[in-house]
Amino acid sequence: MSKSSAQYSQYTQHHPHDHGRSFNRRPAATAAAAIPLPDTDDAYTIVHHGKQVRLGPVVFWIVVGTVVLLGLWSAATATYFAFRDDVLTRLIARQAEMQYAYEDRITELRAKVDRTTSRQLLDQEQFDQKLDQIMKRQTALESRATALGAMPDVTGSIPRSTPQRGEASQATQATPKPSPISDTVIFVAPPDREARLESRAPTLAAPPVNQFAKNQGFDNVVVRLTTSLDQVERRQMAALSAVEEGMDSRMRRMRGVVSDLGLNLANLEAAVPRTAMGGPFVPVKLTASSGPFEKQLSRINITRAEMDRLNRTLALVPYRKPVIGEVEFTSGFGVRSDPFLGRPAMHTGLDFRAATGDPVRVTANGKVVSAGWSGGYGRMIEVDHGNGLATRYGHLSEINVRVGEIVKIGQVVGLVGSTGRSTGPHLHYETRIDGEAVDPQKFLRAGVRLSAG
């Protein structure tokens, strides 16, 4: 290949007479010789085995660039194949690292979701358990309220929790308090004694089981319900304590009255007539799960049973007044000036001021042993109350019972009059122990003491 510029090629000269001689070509120095071309600027000629190829500059450089690019591509390819294993290894390691990172992240998120779900399930389970405990506690408080409502108010000491307008006057009209020395003692439970839990505690509405309560709302609901139930329980315990205290106080007064009167309680109990009753003996016992309320309620029931027995016993003691209305004595027990003779004499009873025809009531349960005219008593009734106790009612204008009749507290046995040794209408009332007259005021004061509670 050569570049031609006004050059020419020199051919071998020969003489004409050399025809017939063998033509010997000059040996070529190279395999390809340059052949002179016409003069052309910036042209490239390639000669190979006598063939000439002329290339323009653009084509030449294209060819050169292509050869260079092919060389570079070959070198890059050789380098790639030489280092392919390392590149693939790094790519695989990078891909594995990314995959492991994604898997770790997914595992972490899954664990977080599991923890959140577990916490929600635990919170829901705790909510259900606490709500169930609150419902059970409300049921227990309702049963306690029912037990308190069914308890007779024998002492009148249970304070009303929520008095309503107009109830106080209605209760007073329905159950009037007896006078201190009453004709009879009747214990009546007020109609509004029953406690209602619904009026004190909010209604409990259980949410759906699958509904999840938020922690803050759940805590607020539980705190409000627990506080409300605690208040109800405290009020119930206070009412129960008041009942127990009132019963204990009355029991002490009842025993004190018997002791002050000089009576034998065992003998009085033995004299109480037995009524028709019976049944198997079942001892009172508490379960192991009984709480303070149940134990206190059991004590109250035992005390109430003892009080009922004492009430039946004291029903034979004449500590009530024999006439209604205000008590006014015209003559007391003991030594006095005889109204007819004007000399000192023993007055064995009390004279109650009353009008002719006023009813005379028996002061204790007993049996009529005398009913008729009896000397200075005029028309007189004597009632035997057992255990040596007896009462007499003199100067009657009329007798309404007969001998052998059983009389009850407050029963009208006759009418006030002025028969016998009397200066005017009044009731002569006596109390006797083993036939000996004792001061009736002693029994009447015992009645005042008992009715004070």
C-alpha positions, 0 to 999 in steps of 0.5 A: 500500500502506498500513497501516489503523488505524481509518481510513476513505476519503472518497468524493466527495459528491453531491446527489440532484438531481445525477442526470442529470449526468455524474459526473466522477471526481476525478483520482487523484494516483497510479496506485493509491489506498489503499482503507480497510480494516477495522481490523486490527493489524500487517496490510499491505495492497497496493492496485493498480488498485483491488485490495487484497492484505492480507499478514500480517507473517510472509508479508510478511517472507518475501516481503521475505527472498525478494526480498533473497535473490534480489537477493543471489543475482543479485549473487553470480551477476553477480559470479561471471560477472564474475570467472569467468575469473580463478577458473577460471584460478587453479583450473586453475593450481592443478590443473596445479601439483598434477599437476606436483608429483605427476608430479615425485614419481612421476619421482623415485620411479621414478628411485630405483627404477631406481637401486636396481635398477641397483645390485642388478643391478651388485652381482649381476653383480660377485658373479657375476664374483668368484665365477667368478674364485674358482672359476677360481682354485680350479681352478688351485690344484687343478691346481697341487696335482696337479702338485705331487703328481705331482712325485717327491720327489727331495730329500725336502725338501717338507714335509707340510702336514697330517700325520695320526696314524699316517701318519708311522710308515707312511711310515717303514716304507714308504720306509726311509732308506738308510744314509749309504753305501748299496748303492743310491740309490732315490728314491721319492715318498711316497704321501701327497705329493699335495696336496688342495685340498679339505682346505684350502679350503672347498667353493664352492657357487655360489648361484642366478644370479638370487639377490641377495646382500646386500652385507655377506654377499657381502663376508664370503663373498668375504673368507673364500674369498679368504683361504683360497685365499691360504693354499693358494697360499702353502703351494703356493708354499712347497712349490715353493720348498722343492723348488727349493731342495732340487734346487739344493742337490743339484745343487751337491753332485753337481757338487761331488762330481765336482769333488772326485773330480777327474773330468771331468763331460763325459767321464763324461756321454759314457761313459753308455750311451744307452738306447732313446729318441727323439721330435721336439724340442719346446723348452720355452716358457711362455705369456704368461699364465704366473704365478710358480707356472708359471715356478717349476714350469718351472724345477724341471722343467728342473732335474729333467731335469738332475738325472736326467742327472747321476744317470745319470752318477753311476751310473758313479761307485763312491761306494757301499759294497760290503757291507751293514751297518755299515762297519768297516775292518780295513785302510785305503788306503796304506802299512802293515805287511805282515801276512805279512812284517811289512815296510812295503808299499802297500795299494791298497784297503780291507779291509771286515770281513765274514763268509764268505758275505756278499754283495758288491755292485757299487758302480756300473754297469759291465761285468765285465772279469775274474772268476776267480783273480788271484794274491794277490787270490784269487778276484777280480772287476774291473768297468769303469765307463767313463771310466777308472773301475774297481773290484776285489773280492778274496778272494771265496769265490764268483763269481756273474758272468762276463766281459762281463756288464753289472752294475747298482748293488747287484747281488750279484757274489760272496760274501765269503771268504778266498782268496788272500793273506788272514789271514781272511774279509774283502773287499778293495775297490779303486777305480782311475782309469786303472789307478791305485789311489786311496783308496776312502774318497774315493769313499765320503765323496762318497757320504755327502755326496750322501746327506746331503741 
